[in-house]
Amino acid sequence: MSLIIKTPRSSAAAVVDFILTALAWAAFGYLFVEGIVSIVLGTTPGLAVPVASRLLPALATLLVYLVVAVCIAVVLFVWARYNALRFGRLDRRKAPPALSNEALAASFGISTSELAALRASRLAVIHHNPEGRISGIDVRDVQHGS
């Protein structure tokens, strides 16, 4: 099973994407190798100290980044486990159960006959009282073209 989402695209777009990606990786590789070589050979301007003393500050910074990344990973893992334990038994991907006509009419505070009239009409004006409840329904027949 592939976890990568693939969308249809033209061959030309795929070739351009491949070429740009290859160029970017080549540029990264070149810069990475040149940087390491210049550090090891001591050709980097302004650095006249041994290699180990030049790499230690960078390693300390990378270690701090690693510790922060591990802390974030632990927090995300704990959060995921909490959600799995709390909500794992629920299936949130299914549609809600169908609502009966009686339950739907009751939720709006109208009768089932008024609900049927609303469904059959092309135009309806619904009046509300100050509390927001439906106080009246005017169902109108509208003919095409008028």
JOHUWO-V147508 format. One record per residue. N is the residue number from 1. RES is the residue in one small letter. PSI is psi in degrees with one decimal (999 if undefined). Layout:
{{N	RES	PSI} {N	RES	PSI}}
This chain:
{{1	m	130.6} {2	s	135.4} {3	l	1.2} {4	i	130.9} {5	i	125.1} {6	k	129.2} {7	t	149.5} {8	p	137.8} {9	r	164.9} {10	s	162.7} {11	s	-38.6} {12	a	-42.3} {13	a	-38.9} {14	a	-39.2} {15	v	-44.6} {16	v	-43.1} {17	d	-43.6} {18	f	-44.5} {19	i	-45.0} {20	l	-40.1} {21	t	-43.3} {22	a	-41.8} {23	l	-40.8} {24	a	-42.9} {25	w	-37.4} {26	a	-43.2} {27	a	-43.0} {28	f	-46.9} {29	g	-44.5} {30	y	-49.2} {31	l	-38.5} {32	f	-48.7} {33	v	-45.3} {34	e	-39.7} {35	g	-45.4} {36	i	-43.4} {37	v	-42.9} {38	s	-31.8} {39	i	-46.1} {40	v	-42.5} {41	l	-10.7} {42	g	26.2} {43	t	1.5} {44	t	126.3} {45	p	138.0} {46	g	-2.5} {47	l	108.2} {48	a	32.0} {49	v	162.5} {50	p	158.1} {51	v	-44.6} {52	a	-41.5} {53	s	-23.7} {54	r	-30.6} {55	l	-25.5} {56	l	-45.6} {57	p	-38.2} {58	a	-38.9} {59	l	-37.1} {60	a	-42.0} {61	t	-43.4} {62	l	-35.0} {63	l	-40.8} {64	v	-44.1} {65	y	-41.7} {66	l	-43.1} {67	v	-43.5} {68	v	-43.2} {69	a	-40.5} {70	v	-40.6} {71	c	-43.8} {72	i	-41.7} {73	a	-40.3} {74	v	-44.1} {75	v	-45.8} {76	l	-39.1} {77	f	-45.5} {78	v	-41.6} {79	w	-41.7} {80	a	-42.2} {81	r	-40.4} {82	y	-47.9} {83	n	-38.4} {84	a	-41.7} {85	l	-39.2} {86	r	-42.1} {87	f	5.3} {88	g	-29.2} {89	r	-12.3} {90	l	138.9} {91	d	100.3} {92	r	2.7} {93	r	5.0} {94	k	154.9} {95	a	149.8} {96	p	156.7} {97	p	153.2} {98	a	142.6} {99	l	128.8} {100	s	160.8} {101	n	-37.8} {102	e	-44.2} {103	a	-39.6} {104	l	-45.4} {105	a	-41.5} {106	a	-36.3} {107	s	-28.6} {108	f	-9.1} {109	g	34.6} {110	i	168.9} {111	s	164.2} {112	t	-29.8} {113	s	-37.2} {114	e	-37.6} {115	l	-43.4} {116	a	-40.1} {117	a	-38.8} {118	l	-42.5} {119	r	-32.5} {120	a	-18.6} {121	s	155.7} {122	r	-23.3} {123	l	132.1} {124	a	141.0} {125	v	122.5} {126	i	124.6} {127	h	141.4} {128	h	148.8} {129	n	173.5} {130	p	-23.5} {131	e	-6.5} {132	g	0.7} {133	r	156.5} {134	i	124.4} {135	s	-19.0} {136	g	153.5} {137	i	124.8} {138	d	110.8} {139	v	128.0} {140	r	142.7} {141	d	126.4} {142	v	131.1} {143	q	151.3} {144	h	139.2} {145	g	-0.4} {146	s	999}}
